[in-house]
Amino acid sequence: MERRPNRPIDYLKNSVNRVILIKVKRNRLFRGLLQGFDEHLNLYLEGTSQIFEYQDEDGNIREEHEDLGSIVVRGDNVIFVNLANEE
């Protein structure tokens, strides 16, 4: 029996109730707990924070976070999703 390769949607299904990283248009980055998604790949996140990266006076890359709580990210705005690792 031939094993079917995993599709991207399978990885997304396996990442429900896990923390994921999402990059959206306008170079915005979010980290949150994936609660679910729909047929348009709109993502429902809880405990979400927006991540801001900047360079300090010494040239080091720094990160700041803004807590957003529960959000919906429209699927057509998503550039990439860093999914949870399969166990």
Backbone torsions as a table, in degrees:
resi	resn	phi	psi	omega
1	MET	NA	129.5	-177.5
2	GLU	-82.3	132.6	179.3
3	ARG	-83.8	129.3	-179.8
4	ARG	-79.1	132.6	-179.6
5	PRO	-65.6	150.9	177.6
6	ASN	-67.7	136.8	176.0
7	ARG	-95.5	158.6	177.9
8	PRO	-53.7	-37.7	179.9
9	ILE	-63.2	-31.0	177.7
10	ASP	-66.6	-40.2	177.4
11	TYR	-64.8	-39.0	178.6
12	LEU	-63.8	-44.7	177.4
13	LYS	-59.2	-38.9	-179.8
14	ASN	-73.5	-10.9	-178.8
15	SER	-98.8	-0.4	175.8
16	VAL	-61.8	137.6	-176.7
17	ASN	68.8	24.9	174.0
18	ARG	-129.0	158.7	178.0
19	VAL	-79.3	130.6	178.3
20	ILE	-126.7	163.3	176.8
21	LEU	-115.8	131.7	-176.1
22	ILE	-128.2	130.8	171.1
23	LYS	-107.5	131.2	-179.9
24	VAL	-120.4	174.5	179.1
25	LYS	-54.0	158.9	-176.6
26	ARG	65.7	25.0	172.6
27	ASN	56.9	38.9	177.5
28	ARG	-98.8	145.5	-175.7
29	LEU	-126.8	131.0	-180.0
30	PHE	-127.4	146.3	173.4
31	ARG	-127.7	130.1	-179.9
32	GLY	-166.2	172.2	179.2
33	LEU	-85.8	117.0	-179.6
34	LEU	-72.1	115.9	179.1
35	GLN	-93.7	-25.4	-180.0
36	GLY	169.5	179.1	178.3
37	PHE	-155.5	165.6	-179.6
38	ASP	-118.8	-171.3	-175.0
39	GLU	-67.5	-16.2	177.2
40	HIS	-94.2	5.1	-176.4
41	LEU	61.7	28.3	166.8
42	ASN	-68.1	134.6	-174.4
43	LEU	-107.9	132.0	179.8
44	TYR	-105.5	115.4	-174.1
45	LEU	-120.1	146.5	173.4
46	GLU	-122.3	156.7	178.9
47	GLY	59.3	38.9	-172.6
48	THR	-86.4	143.4	170.9
49	SER	-131.2	144.5	172.9
50	GLN	-91.4	136.9	-176.1
51	ILE	-107.2	128.6	177.0
52	PHE	-114.6	125.6	175.8
53	GLU	-107.8	139.6	178.2
54	TYR	-149.7	165.5	179.9
55	GLN	-104.2	127.5	179.9
56	ASP	-82.1	-178.7	-176.8
57	GLU	-58.4	-30.2	-177.9
58	ASP	-88.3	2.7	178.8
59	GLY	87.3	4.8	179.0
60	ASN	-83.3	143.6	176.2
61	ILE	-81.6	124.5	179.7
62	ARG	-115.4	161.0	-178.5
63	GLU	-130.9	134.8	172.3
64	GLU	-124.3	154.7	-176.7
65	HIS	-125.8	141.4	172.0
66	GLU	-119.5	118.3	-179.7
67	ASP	-73.9	129.9	-177.8
68	LEU	-116.2	-15.0	-178.9
69	GLY	77.8	-132.5	-179.0
70	SER	-90.5	130.1	179.8
71	ILE	-140.2	164.3	170.6
72	VAL	-118.4	129.7	175.5
73	VAL	-107.3	121.2	179.4
74	ARG	-65.0	133.4	-177.1
75	GLY	-58.3	-33.3	-178.0
76	ASP	-77.4	-3.9	175.1
77	ASN	-95.6	-12.1	-174.0
78	VAL	-76.7	130.0	175.2
79	ILE	-95.8	-47.5	174.2
80	PHE	-152.2	158.1	176.4
81	VAL	-128.8	126.5	173.1
82	ASN	-94.5	105.1	-173.6
83	LEU	-82.4	161.4	175.9
84	ALA	-66.5	148.6	176.7
85	ASN	-70.3	143.0	175.4
86	GLU	-74.3	142.9	179.7
87	GLU	-91.3	NA	NA
